[in-house]
Amino acid sequence: MNTAELLADAFDRVQEEVHAAVDGLSPEELAFRPDDEANSIVWLVWHLTRVQDDHVADAAGLDQVWTAQGWYDRFQLPLGEEETGYGHTPKQVASLGGVSADQLRGYHDAVHEQTLSFVRALDDTALDRVVDEQWTPSVTLGVRLISVISDDLQHTGQAAYVRGLLQRR
C-alpha cells in the first residue's frame, strides 16, 4: 500500500461512518440533541464535512465544494458561507434542524470525491510541503491530512453515539 492508497482508505472509512450515522434518520432525528448544549448528528456531520472541504480544498488549491457546487445554496442555513462550525453556539448548532440525510450524504459524498481525486495523486514527497505557516512548527500537507482524518473520525464517532442515544429513547 502506498501513501495515496492509505489516505484514500482512511477517507473511505470516514465516508462509511458518515453514511452509517445518518442513513434512515428523519430531519427531526438528525437534529436530536441529548441536551440543549450538545451537538446533534446533523451538526456533527455537517461540521466534519465542512472542515474536510475547507482544509483539503485549501491544501489542494481548489474551490470548496460547499460553494463551487452549490451546496451552500441548497442547505439554506442562516450561517455565512465560510463557516465550518468552529466556535458555534448552541443556537447555531440548532440552526441545522431541517437538513435531511440525503443532503448530508450528498454534500459529504461530493467532498469525498474531491478529496479522493486529490489524495490519489499524492506521493510521499508531497506530504512534506508546508500548507500553513500560521503555526509553529509550520503545518505540512501530511500533518494537515492526518488532522482532518482524526477530526472526521472523532466526529463520526460522536454522531454514532448520539444515534445510539436517540435509538434507545
C-alpha positions in Angstrom: 0.0 0.0 0.0 1.4 3.4 -0.9 0.7 6.8 0.6 -2.2 7.7 -1.8 -3.9 4.3 -1.2 -3.5 4.7 2.6 -5.0 8.2 2.6 -7.8 7.1 0.3 -8.6 4.2 2.6 -8.8 6.5 5.6 -11.2 8.9 3.9 -13.3 5.9 2.6 -13.7 4.8 6.2 -14.9 8.3 7.2 -17.4 8.2 4.4 -18.7 4.8 5.5 -19.2 6.1 9.1 -20.9 9.2 7.9 -23.4 7.0 5.9 -23.9 4.7 8.9 -24.6 7.7 11.2 -27.2 9.4 9.0 -28.9 6.6 6.9 -32.6 6.1 7.7 -33.0 9.1 10.0 -35.5 11.9 9.6 -34.5 15.5 9.8 -36.0 15.6 13.3 -33.9 12.6 14.4 -30.8 14.1 12.8 -31.4 17.2 14.9 -31.9 15.4 18.2 -29.6 16.7 20.9 -29.3 14.9 24.3 -29.5 18.3 26.0 -29.5 22.0 24.9 -25.7 22.3 24.9 -25.0 19.1 23.0 -24.3 18.7 19.3 -26.7 16.9 17.0 -25.9 14.3 14.4 -26.7 16.8 11.6 -24.4 19.4 13.1 -21.5 16.9 13.7 -21.7 15.5 10.1 -22.1 18.9 8.5 -19.2 20.2 10.6 -16.8 17.4 9.8 -17.6 17.7 6.1 -17.2 21.4 6.1 -13.8 21.1 7.8 -12.7 18.4 5.3 -13.9 20.5 2.4 -12.2 23.7 3.8 -8.9 22.2 4.7 -8.4 19.8 1.7 -9.5 22.4 -0.8 -7.1 24.9 0.7 -4.2 22.4 0.6 -5.0 21.4 -2.9 -5.6 24.9 -4.2 -9.2 24.1 -5.2 -12.5 25.7 -4.6 -14.6 24.4 -1.8 -17.4 22.0 -2.9 -19.7 23.9 -0.4 -19.8 27.0 -2.6 -18.5 25.8 -6.0 -21.1 23.0 -6.4 -24.0 25.0 -4.8 -24.3 23.1 -1.5 -24.4 26.3 0.5 -27.4 27.4 -1.5 -29.1 24.0 -1.2 -28.8 23.9 2.5 -30.1 27.4 3.0 -28.7 27.8 6.5 -28.7 31.0 8.5 -24.9 30.9 8.5 -22.2 32.5 6.5 -20.9 30.5 3.5 -17.4 30.5 5.0 -18.5 28.9 8.3 -17.3 25.5 9.2 -18.8 25.2 12.7 -15.7 26.1 14.8 -16.9 28.0 17.9 -20.6 27.6 17.1 -23.0 28.4 19.9 -25.9 26.1 20.9 -28.2 28.3 18.9 -26.1 27.9 15.8 -26.0 24.1 16.3 -29.8 24.1 16.5 -30.0 26.1 13.2 -29.2 23.0 11.2 -32.6 21.5 12.0 -34.5 20.5 8.9 -31.4 19.3 7.0 -32.1 15.8 5.5 -29.9 12.7 5.5 -29.9 12.9 1.7 -28.5 16.5 1.8 -25.8 15.4 4.3 -24.8 12.3 2.3 -24.8 14.3 -1.0 -22.6 17.0 0.3 -20.3 14.6 2.1 -20.0 12.4 -1.0 -19.2 15.4 -3.2 -16.4 16.4 -0.8 -15.2 12.9 -0.5 -14.9 12.7 -4.3 -12.9 15.9 -4.5 -10.7 14.7 -1.6 -10.0 11.3 -3.2 -9.1 12.9 -6.5 -6.6 15.0 -4.7 -5.1 12.3 -2.4 -4.9 9.6 -5.0 -2.4 11.8 -6.9 -0.1 12.3 -4.0 3.3 10.7 -3.4 5.5 10.7 -0.2 7.4 13.8 -1.2 4.1 15.8 -1.5 3.4 15.3 2.2 6.3 17.5 3.3 5.0 20.6 1.5 4.1 23.3 4.0 0.5 24.3 3.7 0.0 26.6 6.8 2.7 28.8 8.2 0.5 30.2 11.0 1.6 27.5 13.4 5.0 26.7 14.9 6.1 24.4 13.5 4.5 25.1 10.2 1.9 22.6 9.1 2.8 20.2 6.3 0.3 18.6 3.9 0.8 15.2 5.7 0.1 16.7 9.1 -3.0 18.6 7.7 -4.5 15.4 6.1 -4.0 13.3 9.3 -5.5 16.1 11.3 -8.6 16.2 9.1 -8.9 12.4 9.2 -8.6 12.4 13.0 -11.2 15.2 13.4 -13.5 13.4 11.0 -13.3 10.1 12.8 -13.8 11.7 16.2 -17.0 13.5 15.0 -18.3 10.4 13.2 -17.9 8.5 16.5 -19.7 11.3 18.3 -22.5 11.1 15.7 -22.8 7.3 16.2 -23.0 7.8 19.9 -25.8 10.3 19.6 -27.6 8.0 17.2 -27.3 5.2 19.8 -28.8 7.5 22.4 -31.6 8.5 20.0 -32.5 4.9 19.2 -32.7 4.0 22.9 -35.2 6.7 23.8 
